[in-house]
Amino acid sequence: MKQALPVTKNQTLTVTIEDLTYEGLGVAKVDGYPLFIADALPSETCDIHVTKALKHYGYAKVIKRHNNAPERQQFTDSDWLKTGTMPLAHLKYDAQLAFKKQQVINNLQKHGLLEQTTVLNPLGMADPWRYRNKAQVPVGMVDNELVTGFYRRGSHRLIPMTNYHIQYPAIDQTLQQVVKILNDYQITAYDENTHRGLLRHIVVREGYYTKEQMVILVINGDKLPHEEAIVRDLTAALSNLVSLVLNSNTRNTNVILGHKDRILWGSKSYDDRLFDMTFHISAHSFFQVNVIQAERLYEEALQRAKLTGNEIVVDAYCGIGTLSLCLAKQAKTVYGVEIVPDAITMAKQNAADNQITNANFVTGKAEELMPQWVDDGLKPDVVVVDPPRKGLDQKFIQSVIDVAPEKIVYVSCNPATLARDLRKFVDAGYALGDVQPVDMFPHTTHVECVVLMSKIHGRATN
């Protein structure tokens, strides 16, 4: 017999929030049944409306809040909470940092690692606003005109926006200039339901130090109507523009960029700096979106590597070489590995432009290249990894364990996969240093971490 749930959809209840999920949703329980609620903080009593009741948990929205938690900050732009793009915007910044530290602790504890390390206080920002150097904004149609915005959480309904709060103000201004000019030529927005319409996304990237801007128009097709006139108007209106790119994405996908680019005007890349080095960044290149915090993150990685100038270093997931070139200044030789050919091309160019001759970049999978290098007599002293959110491939982990470097520096963007991967290295004979969280994305639930693993001598690896 099917057991009745303690709540039903569309029911109105009064609850007290007990906790926050890793996604920043408030948690209330009704007879042990958890309800997840946006814009709700622990200790707040709220009248709620149940929007979804699943077998083991449900979702609800706040109708009325009877009290405010001490950690709540008033954020007047409610659209951001509706989209879920800044899920912690209602939480005071010091409380955000405490929340992120706890996420790291929870994941380490889950894998039995908490007693083997210390989680330091996160490195936050003095001003946690206007920090993003990259905007990837969907577009829609309102009253037959293009608008920018983000989708309402859990839906495909666009909420129009012009102030994004966490992007450089100049990027917000550029977005509106681009929309205005495209509206002058009656460019239509792509409709994912009908797969008709032209413009899918507008991407704007800006150098923190250089102020140079790249604009990418992502279209459902290969041709931009009124192209010559649009290029003329955009280049006249955007004084910091150095690169205007047309990207074709005709696939039925939520991936933003397609594989085909055409330079409409200017260069194929723009420049920015990290520390005292200049980097060329193309439309598809990964470059840290928060330059101020990226420099702090890399400083922490370099401090833990403690390079003396005699080490051979492998930088897996090297991208366009940002961290590799920082390492190369303190190492004997650095080998950067990246699966994206275009990134390796740019990494080589960045090394040459910064007069760095001891960095070598190779296209391929690190788990396949490392055993080959060892067979050729090359044994790294230090391995640095900065993987995507899914963490490290098991084959790669085993290849590192087989190579047995003295030090492994792990730069992580996901505490869950970090803890999972650390467990495997610890079991193979590595000791953990302290874990340093770095807040690269204020007002979101994301947190980066840096941790050193040192080889324990006198113990056989698996």
N, C-alpha and C positions, 0 to 999 in steps of 0.2 A: 504493500500500500504506500502510495506517495505521501511523504511527510510534508505537511503544510509549512511554508516559510513564515517566520515571525513578522515579516513586512510584506506589503503588496505594492505593485507599481501604482503611482499617483497618490499614495497615502501621504498624509501630512503628520509629522511627528515633531516632538520637542526632544532634543538630544544634547548631550554634553560631549564635546570633542576630547578624545583621550590621547591621540597620537598623530604623527604625520607619516605617510608612506614615503618610500624613496623617491616617488614622483611629486612629493609636496602636497598630496591630498590629505585633508583631515580625515581621521578615522573615528567613527562613533559605532557603538555596538548595541544592538537590540537583542536581548536574550542570547548573547554570544555571537550574533550574526553581524559581521562587519559591513558598514556602509562607508563608501569613499566619497568625500565631499570637497569640491574645490572652494577656495577662499574661506577656509575654516581652520582655526588654529587651536591647539590644545588649551583647555580650560574655558573655551567659549561655549555658552549654551545657545543653541540655535533652533528656530523652527525650520524644518526642512521639508522638501517635497521629494519623494522617492521617484526617480526617473527610470530606474532599471533594477529588477530583482532577479538575480541569477541564483543558481543552486547553492553556492557557497558564499556569495557576497553580492552586494548591490551598490548602486550609485544614487546620489541625491544632490539637490542644489539648495542653497540657503535662501529662505524666504525672508527671515528676520533674525538678526543677531541681537541677543539680549545683553551681551557684555563683550568688551574687547579684551583679548589677551594682552598682557604687558608687552609682548614681543611684536604686536601688530603695528605696522606703519601705514598711515593713510596714503593710498595711491589712487589719485582721482581718476586715472584713465582705466576704467573697468574693462575696456575692450581687450586689454592685454591678458587679463585673467580669463576672459572668455575664449581666447585663442589658445591658451596654454603655452604661449611662446615665452612668457616670463612667469612661471608658476610660483615663484617665491617673491614677487614684487610687493606682496602685502606683509612681508616679514622683514623686521629691522635687520640691517646688514650684519651686525655682530651675531644675531641669532641665525642668520643664513650660514655664517661660517661655522657656528657650533653644530648646526644641522649637518653640514657637509662632513665635518670631522666625525660625527657619529655614524654616518654612512660608511666611512672607511673602517671604523672600529667594528661595526656590525659584520662587515664582510670578512675581515680578518678573523673575527671570533668564530664565524661559521666554519672556517677551515682550520681552526685550532692553532692560529698563528699569533694570537694577541699577546701571549706570554713571551714570545720570542722577539718582540720588537716594541717600539714606542711610537705612537702616532702623535706627531707634533701639531701645534696649532696651525691652521691654514694661513698661508700668506695671502692676505686680502689686498684690496685696492683702497687708496686714499679717497678716490672718487669713483664709485662703482657704476657710473653712467657713461654713455657715449664712448664706449670702448671698442666697438666692433669696426674693423676695417673692410668688412665684406657684407653686402646685402644680397640676398636671393629672394626676390619678392614676387609672388604670383599676382596676376592681374585678372580683373573681371570687368563686366559691363554694368553700369548703372545709368539709366536714362540715356542709353545709346552712346555712352562715353566710357573710355577706359578709366579704371581706378586701380590703385594698388592697395594691398592689404594682406591679411592672413586669414586662414580658414578657422571658423569656430571649432573649438575642441570637439573631436568625434564626429565632424560633419564635413561636407564639401561646400558649405555656404561661406562666401567671402565676406569678411568684415572690413569695410574700407578704412584705411589709415593713411595718415601723412606724417605723424610724429612717431618714430620708432623707439625713442628714448635710449636705446643701448647702441645705436650706430653713430658714427661720426655725423654731426649736424650737416656737414657738406654733402654727405651721401644722401640724406633725406631730401636736401634741396635739389640734388641732381635727379633723383627719382621723379620729383614733381615737374622738373623742367622737361625730362624725357617724355613723361605722360602728356604734358601740354602740347608738345610738338607732334607727337604721334596722333593725338586727337585732332590736330589741325588737318591731318591727312586721312582722318577717319579709319585708322587702323583698328581692327577688331580684336577682341580677346578670344583666346581658344576656349572652347567649351568641352570639357572632358566627357560629358554625357553623349554629345553628338559627334565629337571629334572634328568639329568645324570651328572656324575662326583661326586667326593667325598667331597672335602674340601669347606666349605661354608664361614667360617670366622675364623680368628685368633684373640683371645682375650688375651691381656696381661694386668695384673694388678700388680702394684708395690707399696710397702710401702714408703711413703715420708720419714719417720724417720728411718724405719728398712732396706730399700732397698730390702726387700724380694720380689720375683716375683712369680706370678702364671701365667701359660700359659694354655689356654683352646683351644683345637682344636675342632671346630664345624664341624661335618661331616654329610653327607647325607647317613646314614647307621649306623651299629653297630660295624663294624670291621675296624681297621686300618691296611692296608697291611704293612708288614715288621715292625710290632709294636715293637718287642723286639729290633731290630737294631736302629730304630728311637728314642726310649726312651734312649737307650745307648748313641747315638750321641748327643741328646739334653741335657741330664744331664751332659755330659762331656763339652759341649760348653757353657752352661749357668751357671756361677758360683753362681749367686744369686737365682737360681731357688729353690723353696721349695715345689711347687705343680704343677703337670702336670695332666691335666684333659681332658678326651675325652667326648665330649658332642654330643649326637645323636639328630639330628633334620631332620626328613624325611618329614615334612609337607611342603605343598606348601604355604609358608607364608613369610612375611618380618620380622617376629619376629626372633631375632638373636639366642637365646638359646632355645634348646629343653628341655624337662622335664627329660631326662635320662642322668645321669652322670656316668662315671667310672673313678676312680683314677688310672692313669697309673703309677704314681710314686710320692712318697712324701706324704704330708699331704693333707687333704681335705680343708684346709684353709691356708691363710697367715696372718701375723700380721702387724698392723700399730698402730700408737698412735694419740690421740687427747688430747691436754693439757698433763696431766701426767698419762693418762690411756691408757692401751693396749687393742686393739680390735682384735678378730679373725674374718676374713672376708672370706666367702665361695664364690664359683663360682656365686651363684645367689643372694648374699647379696648386698643390697644397702649400699654404703659408699660414702660420698661426694668425688667427683673427684678432688676437689681443696682443699687440706688440709689447706693451709695457710689461705684462705678466709673462709673456714668452721669454723675455730677457731674464726675468727672475727664475723661471722654470729651468732655463738652460744653465744659469749660474749654479743652481742647486745640483744639477746633473754633473757639471764640471767639478764642483767641490767634492762630490762623492767619488768621482773617478780618480781624483788626486794624481793626475798624470805628471810625469817627470821629464818627458821628452824622449824616453827610451822605449815607449810601448807601441805595439802594433794593436790597433783598435778596429773592430768591425762595427759599423753603424748600420744595423738592419732597418728597413723601412725609412731610408734616408731622404726620400722625397727629392727636393731640389737642392739638398745639401746644406740646409741651414745649420743643423746641429753638427753635421760632419765637419764643416769648415771651422766651427768653434773648437771642436776637438783637435783638429789638425794643427792648430796653433800651439797646442800643448803636448802633442804626441810625436812619435817618430814617423809613423805612417797610419793613415786611415783608409779603410776600404768601405765605401758606401754601397749598399745594395738596395735596389728598388725594382719592382716588377713593371713599373710604367716607363716605357722607353723615352717619352717626351720629358719626363722628370729628370732622367739621367742625362739627357742632352743639356738641359738647363743647369744641372748640377756641375757638369764639366765646364760650362761657360762661366758659371758663378765662381768656380775655383780659379779659372784663368784671369777673370776680371779683378779678383782680389789678390792676385799674385801668390796663390797658395799652390805649391807644387808637390806636396806630400799627401794629397788626397786623390784616391783612385775610385772611380765610380763604375759600377757594373750593373747591367740590366739582368734580372733573373730573380729566382726565389732563393732566399738566404739558406733555407734548409737543404737545398741542392748544391749551392755553391760552397758552403763551408766544408763539407767532407772533401770536396775536390781540392780546396786550398790546403787542407791538412795533408792530403796525399802528396801535394806538391811541395810540402815542407814549410808551409806558412801556418803558424799557430798564433792566434790572437791572444794577447794578454788581457784585453778588456773587450767585452761585447756590450754594446749599447742598443737598447730596443725602445722603440716608440710606436707601438702597433695601433691599428684602429680599434674601435670599441669592442670588437669580437675577441680581442686578445691575441695570444700567440698560437700558431699552428702547433699541434702536438709533435709533428715531425721536426719542426724547427727547435722546439724545446729539447728534444732528444739529441739533435745535432749539436746544440750548445753543450749539453751534458757530456757528450762524447768528446768534444774538443777540450772541455774542462778549463776554461779561462780562469785566471785568478779573480777577476771581478766581473760582475754583470750589473749594469746600471739600467733599471727598468723605469721608463717614463710612461705613465699610464693615463688614459682618459676615462677609465671605467673601473671603479673599485671592485666590482664583482669579478671581472675577468682577471684583474690584477691579483686578487687573493687566490683565485683558482690556480693561476700560473705559479705564483710564489710557492704554493704548497708543493708543487712538483720539484722545484729547484731545491727547496729545503730537504725534501726526502732524498734527493740525490747528493746531499753533502754540502749545501751552502748555508751560511749564516746570514740572517737578515740584519741590516742596519736599521736606523730609524726611518719612519715613513713621513715624508714632508708633503702634505697637501698644498696645492697652489690653486687659488680661485681664478681661473681663466674666464669664467662665464658668470659674473654676478647676476642675481635674480633668476637664475635657472638652477636646476638640481645637479648640474654637472660639476665634477671636481677632478682636477688632474693630481697625480701623485708622482713623487720621485723616491726610489728606494735603491740602496746598494745591497748587492749580495756578494759575499766574500767566500771563496773556496775554503773549506775546512780541511787542513792537511792531516794525513794519517787515517783518513776514512775513505774507503772505496766507494766510488759512485756506482749507481745502478747501471 
